[in-house]
Amino acid sequence: MEQHSVQRFVAIVTASFVFIVLVSLLGDTAMVEPNRIWGSKCSMSDIVITQGPTTPLPNGIPTYTVDIMNMCVSGCKISDIHLSCGWFSSARLINPKLFKRLRYNDCLVNDGRSLLNGGSISFQYANTFLYPLTVSKVVCV
């Protein structure tokens, strides 16, 4: 075997061994998933956001329905859900207890209260374009 091949083989075996040791130490609390810290109950990826167009306002401004869902498979509640939302604004009033912009690129969901496993929050907004909304912070309860 070439020197390079041997080094690569040793690196792969070492990484595999470290992974096996970590999994055996952490048991089934270990999670191998993007955005999830090993051993944590939930992550930002447990919050799923969908949005799509709905019937425009009478003055022709497009409207969109947003659904924010807690899809945590371990049955967790998630609170203090913040979204990256740019300069989010709406020509249609949104209940601030459901969704409000705190500052540029920081919107709060459900007034910071827990969203139960399987629970969802829905609201509609009106603007000339769809705002990209992505999860930026959550707290596992």
Wavefront OBJ file of the C-alpha trace (Angstrom):
o trace
v 0.000 0.000 0.000
v 1.108 3.524 -0.688
v 1.853 5.896 2.209
v -1.127 8.101 1.243
v -3.530 5.140 1.158
v -2.365 3.928 4.566
v -2.834 7.391 6.099
v -6.324 7.653 4.623
v -7.233 4.175 5.909
v -5.989 5.058 9.420
v -7.965 8.314 9.378
v -11.179 6.516 8.368
v -10.728 3.800 11.007
v -9.977 6.407 13.679
v -13.038 8.502 12.786
v -15.238 5.399 12.793
v -13.898 4.347 16.181
v -14.534 7.811 17.673
v -18.079 7.787 16.294
v -18.799 4.326 17.749
v -17.411 5.338 21.148
v -19.506 8.529 21.226
v -22.687 6.725 20.214
v -22.130 4.026 22.842
v -21.460 6.643 25.535
v -24.480 8.765 24.636
v -26.838 5.854 24.015
v -30.038 6.566 22.163
v -30.000 10.222 23.184
v -27.398 10.834 20.505
v -28.801 12.592 17.493
v -27.047 12.761 14.174
v -28.977 15.514 12.440
v -28.182 18.995 11.174
v -28.872 21.775 13.711
v -29.249 19.296 16.575
v -26.785 19.206 19.443
v -25.933 15.672 20.532
v -28.226 14.642 23.366
v -30.621 17.587 22.995
v -34.385 17.113 22.902
v -35.068 19.377 19.956
v -33.522 21.622 17.363
v -34.378 24.462 14.999
v -35.075 21.886 12.284
v -38.069 20.633 14.331
v -39.889 23.850 13.439
v -41.306 23.613 9.919
v -42.519 26.730 8.131
v -44.731 26.618 5.062
v -46.275 29.549 3.271
v -48.192 30.051 0.105
v -50.382 32.512 -1.754
v -54.048 33.041 -0.873
v -56.801 35.277 -2.239
v -55.563 38.882 -2.705
v -57.061 41.755 -0.745
v -59.849 43.712 -2.525
v -57.291 46.372 -3.498
v -55.206 43.678 -5.248
v -52.383 43.290 -2.697
v -51.284 39.636 -2.647
v -51.807 37.671 0.569
v -49.966 34.688 1.952
v -50.823 32.100 4.605
v -48.027 31.009 6.932
v -48.080 27.791 8.972
v -45.423 27.287 11.663
v -45.429 23.746 13.046
v -43.592 21.889 15.824
v -42.657 18.553 14.235
v -40.426 17.328 17.095
v -40.446 13.510 17.048
v -39.365 13.176 20.687
v -42.551 14.870 21.891
v -40.888 18.119 22.976
v -42.391 21.540 23.459
v -40.482 24.394 21.849
v -40.631 28.000 23.022
v -38.986 31.338 22.276
v -39.189 30.671 18.525
v -37.491 33.439 16.551
v -37.462 33.734 12.774
v -35.189 35.594 10.408
v -37.708 37.798 8.636
v -35.961 40.854 7.193
v -38.107 44.010 7.348
v -41.318 41.950 7.555
v -44.479 44.042 7.253
v -48.069 43.436 6.313
v -50.941 45.496 4.917
v -53.203 43.097 6.867
v -53.110 43.294 10.662
v -51.527 40.214 12.310
v -52.276 39.344 15.925
v -48.971 40.252 17.646
v -49.459 37.364 20.082
v -49.100 35.019 17.090
v -46.336 36.782 15.155
v -44.523 40.091 15.467
v -41.367 41.714 14.209
v -39.192 42.790 17.129
v -36.454 44.384 15.038
v -34.856 43.930 11.648
v -34.559 40.206 10.830
v -36.002 39.078 14.190
v -39.635 37.998 14.452
v -41.179 36.274 17.485
v -43.702 33.432 17.188
v -46.538 32.740 19.680
v -45.439 35.610 21.957
v -42.489 33.416 23.021
v -44.783 30.807 24.581
v -44.367 27.062 24.030
v -45.584 25.428 20.863
v -46.630 21.889 21.786
v -45.473 18.846 19.842
v -47.664 18.637 16.745
v -48.967 22.155 17.368
v -49.076 24.914 14.808
v -49.568 28.652 14.462
v -51.181 30.100 11.334
v -51.624 33.644 10.130
v -52.045 35.591 6.913
v -50.149 38.622 5.754
v -50.495 40.948 2.788
v -47.567 42.367 0.871
v -46.452 42.741 -2.715
v -44.009 39.836 -2.250
v -43.533 36.721 -0.132
v -41.079 37.158 2.751
v -38.532 34.363 3.243
v -38.975 33.140 6.835
v -36.409 30.860 8.470
v -35.919 29.706 12.060
v -33.055 31.514 13.802
v -33.499 30.489 17.452
v -35.530 28.090 19.607
v -35.575 26.944 23.233
v -36.340 23.299 24.046
v -38.755 22.925 26.958
l 1 2 3 4 5 6 7 8 9 10 11 12 13 14 15 16 17 18 19 20 21 22 23 24 25 26 27 28 29 30 31 32 33 34 35 36 37 38 39 40 41 42 43 44 45 46 47 48 49 50 51 52 53 54 55 56 57 58 59 60 61 62 63 64 65 66 67 68 69 70 71 72 73 74 75 76 77 78 79 80 81 82 83 84 85 86 87 88 89 90 91 92 93 94 95 96 97 98 99 100 101 102 103 104 105 106 107 108 109 110 111 112 113 114 115 116 117 118 119 120 121 122 123 124 125 126 127 128 129 130 131 132 133 134 135 136 137 138 139 140 141
